[in-house]
Amino acid sequence: MNSLMQNALGADWDKLPPALQAHYRFGKTIDNGHMDIEYPRFMQPYLSILHLMGALIDRGGHQIPTIVEKSVVGDRQYWRRTITYPDGKVVHFNSFWIAANSNQMIEFVNPVLGLQMAVHVEEGKLHYRGVRFVAKLGRWLLPIPEWLVLGHTTITECAIDTTHFAMDFRLTHPLFGQVFRYSGVFEAKTA
């Protein structure tokens, strides 16, 4: 069975290096690694509110041990991220992904709020481009312009070797510049 990413990429799936195919394979997977999380100080109150709603992480740091567990139930892929800080504090960031139009997916951070993204492969790297934020109200999917919330989303993932990959997630607002970034190196494994 194909994974959500394999369906979204179509023929471009074959252009992904083995580490990225392992990261997005169908079924249960675990990625182990370390992340850097950074954002400007003025974003702290906003990120704290968003984190209460299930979105993003409201604490910065460098080389933070992180585990990402993925599983599939029906047409959804569930992501369970566990970030463990040096002082022992554990932060969870969970979401689920669904297919959207052609090369697009939506990542929901709770049953209502999501981020719609388009994906493509370029020179062996996987690129995400934010399309819009969405609010799901019953059967309706209401669009929310990126600039109205956090800004434009970009994600780039590239293979380091056959099992390790690097990722870089950024939110850039047209007025405030880069308002959030997390990046890291992970090893993709089958659960």
Helices and strands as residue ranges (DSSP letters): H 4-9, G 10-15, H 18-23, E 29-38, G 41-43, H 44-52, E 61-73, E 76-84, E 90-99, E 104-108, E 113-122, E 125-137, E 140-144, G 146-148, E 152-159, E 164-173, E 177-190
